[in-house]
Amino acid sequence: MEPTRQRSELKAFLRARRAALAPEAAGLPRGRRLTPGLRREEVATLAAVGVTWYTWLEQGRAINVSAAALSRIARALALDATDEAYLFALAGVPRTEPSAAQPVLPTAMQDMLELYRAPAFVIDPVFDVLAWNRMAQQLYDFGEFNGPLAHNHLWNAFMNPARRRLYAPCFEPGMLNLLGIFRVNHAAHPDDPRFDQLIEALTRASQEFVELWQRQQVAPLSTWTAHFFHPRFGDVRAHSVRMPLRDGRADGATGFFFVPQDAATAASFARVAAELEPVAVPA
């Protein structure tokens, strides 16, 4: 992410979080307020920083920022661990170990995915799909959509009509979850130009993306419950378990493994897995 864009994101994020925090939640009286949330001077007081300094930070100015000051601001704004990590990344203050921009998967990854009898796939930090099993191919139709971003999971989510139909039962919450993970990845990989290229492409192509992206939400890399509808699988309710890969050059990649939430989905996965089994040829 270019420095100018990063400061712009920092400004928007701080303003959004300040506006979202009710005075009562911070132990302050509501009184008469022209805008929602906390005032800048209230955040500065709670974080034990100068009002002018905090104003400059929120305006996205290029100023010196310490980890201690950012931690106090995170506490003042009641940020959770994911929000705080994102704040540090936007401010350019080291906090987490860097990961490779373009992971290289171990050769055994495809075999491992195929052993899993439910949809499973692997993406890199910018959400390009690196590998998938046959069950995921049936669910997502990877490779069936054309264009320069055809292998990007996020691009397909907004621009692929078949994927939109798949996500229809819970499109908005599902997209906010994916965008939240993507936003954290973006802040953690400021030198990877693919993030800005994808954001710019989606901004031009999808007003829906623009509206959801501007909400400034972030999300942890944790299990999320998905609700899909697919012609072959039927009504799918599953836990999407996300696992970061830690295997040398694969660092930065994330595996998505679906676990059935109910008996109907478990039966659907078992049926499709059986249908995909190779037919034994008599000797």
N, C-alpha and C positions, 0 to 999 in steps of 0.2 A: 504494500500500500504506500503510495507517495505521501511524503510528510504533510503536504497541504490537505490531502483527503483525510489523513489520519487525524489531524487536528480538528477538521470539520466533524468527523465522526465522534471525537471526544466531546466536542461542544454539544452536539445533539444528544449524546448519551447522558451527559451530566444534567442537562436541562430537563430531559424526559424523566430521569429518576428523581430529580428535585421536585418536579411538578406532581409526581405520582405519590409522594410521601405526605400523608396527612399530618398536620401539626400535632394533633393529639398523639399520634404514634411516636412522635419524637419528644413527647412530654412538654409540648408548648401549647399555649392557649390559641384558639382559632382566631378570635377577634375579628376585625374587619379586614378582609383581604380582597385585592383586585384580581389576583390570579390564584389558581389552585396550588396546593403544595406549600413548600417552605420558601422563604425569601433567601436570597443569597447571603445576607448578613447572618441569618440564623444558621445556615450550613457552616459558615466560617466560624461562628462561635462554638457550635457543637464539635467541630473538628480542631479547634484551637489553632486556626490559621488566620492570617490577616484577610480582611474583607477585600482589599484591593487585589491581593495575590490570588484569592479564590476567584474573583471576578475575571481576572486575566486568564486563569486556567479554564474557566467555563467559556470564555470567549475564543478559546483555541489559540491563544498567543504562545509563541515559542519561549517558554520560561523554564527555569530549572525546577525539577520536581523530585522530591525524595520519596523513597519507599515508605518511610514513617508517616509523612504527610498524607500520602495516598491511602494508607491503611486507616488513618483517622477519618478521612473523607468517606471512605467506604463504610465505616461504622456509623458516621453521622447520617448517611443516606440509607442505612439499613440494607446494604447490599448483601446478597448471599455469596457463597464461595465462587459461583460461576460468574456473577456480575463483577466481583472484585478482581478476578483473574482477567476479565475482559478490560476493566478499567486500567489495570497495570499495563496490559499489552498496548492499548491505545496511547497511553502516556509514554510508551517507550522505556519503561522501567523494568529491568530484568526480574523475572519471578519464576518462570518455568523453564525446563530444559528445552532447547530448540529441537525440532524434529525435521527430518528430511522433507523437502518440498515435493519430491516425486519418489515415493517408496518403490522398492523392488521386492516383489513377493517371493518367498521361498518356493522352490520347485514343487514341494509337497502340498502347497496350499490347495491346488485344484482337486487333488485326490481327497483331501480332508473335507472340502466342501461337498463333494459328491457322496461321501459317507453319511452326510447329514440328511435325514429324510424329511426335510421341510425347507422352505425357501431360505437361501443364505447367499450373501454376496459381500464383496469387499470394495470400499471406495477409498480414494486418497483424500487429502485435506480439502481440496477444492470440489470434491464430490464427483470426480471422474470415476466411473466404474472400472475396476481393475480385473475382477474375476467374479464368477457366479456359478451356481450349480444348476442342474436341469430343472429343479423345482422353481427356482427363482426365474429362470427363463420362461417357464410356463406362465408365471404370475405377471412378469414385467415386460415380456417380449423385448429383451435387450437386443439392440442391433436392428430393430424394425423401423426405427425413426431415422430420417436422413438429415444431413446438415453438419456444419463444422462442430457443433456442440452436441451431436446426437448421442455421445457416450456419457454425457453429464447428467447425473441423477436429478439435480435441481432444475436444470433447463427442461428436462422431460416432464417434471412435475407440473410446470406451468404451461408448457408449450405443446406437449404431445396429447392429442385428443383422447387416445386410448388410455393414457395414464390418468388424465382428468376423470374419466369415467370410473376408473379403478378407485380413485381417492374420493369419489363423490360423497360417501357416507360421512366423512369427517375431514373435508378438504382444508378448511381454514385452520383448525387446531393442529392438523398434521403439518401444514406448511409452516406455521409459526414455530413448531418444534424443529423442523429441518433448518429453517432460516436462523434460528437461535444457535444451533450447533455450528452452522456455516459462519455466522458472525464471529464467534469465538475463534474458529480456525483462521479466519481472515486476519484478525488482530495478532494472532500468534505467528503468522507467516507474512510479515510486511513486505518482504522482498520478492514474493511470488506474483508476477504480473497477471497470472491467470485469474486471480480473484477479481481484480478491477475490470478485466475484460469481460468476465461473466456478468458482473453487476451492471456494467454499461449495456451489454447486449439485452439483458432481461429488462432493464429500465426502458429501453427503446421499444421492446416487444410486448411488454405486459404491464398494464396499469394496475392489475391485481398484485403483481409483485411489488410495485412501487408503494402501494398502500400498506402492504404487510411489512415491507422492509423498513418503512419510516416509523414503525412502532418501536424500534430500537430494542426489541426483546432478545435476550440471550438464553441459551438452554444448556444444561449439563449433558455430558455424554453418558446418559443413563437409559434404563429400560423405559420404553413408551408403549402404550397400548394402542394398537392400530385397528381400524375397522374399514375393510375394503369390500367391494363387490366385484366378482370376476365370473365371466360366463362358465368357465370350467370348474373353478373352485367353489363357486357360490358365495354365500355370505361368510366372510372371513373375519374372525376376531382373534387377534394374536398379540402376544407381547413381542415387541421388536427389541431384542437384546443387542446392545452395541458394545463391542469389545475392541479397545485399541490394541493393535499388534505391536509387540515388542520383540522383534527378531532381526537385529542388525539393520540392514538397509530397508526393511519393511516399516521401520518406525514412522509414524505419521498416518499409516493406513488404519482403517477401522472396519471390522467385520460386523455385519448385520445378520443376526440369526433369529428367525421367527419361531416362537414357542406357542402352541395353541392355547387360547384362553378358555375355550369351552369344548365340550365333547363333539359338537358338530364340526368345528374346525379341525379337531384332531382326526375325525373320520374322513374329512375331505382331504387332508394332507396324506393320510394313509392310502386313500383310494388313488390319488394322482401319482403318488410314489410307486404304487404297484403297477399302474398303467405304464409307467416309464421304464420299468424293469425290462432288460433285454429278454426276448423270447428264446428259451433254450431250444437248440436244434438237435434232434435225435442223432445219435452216433450211427 
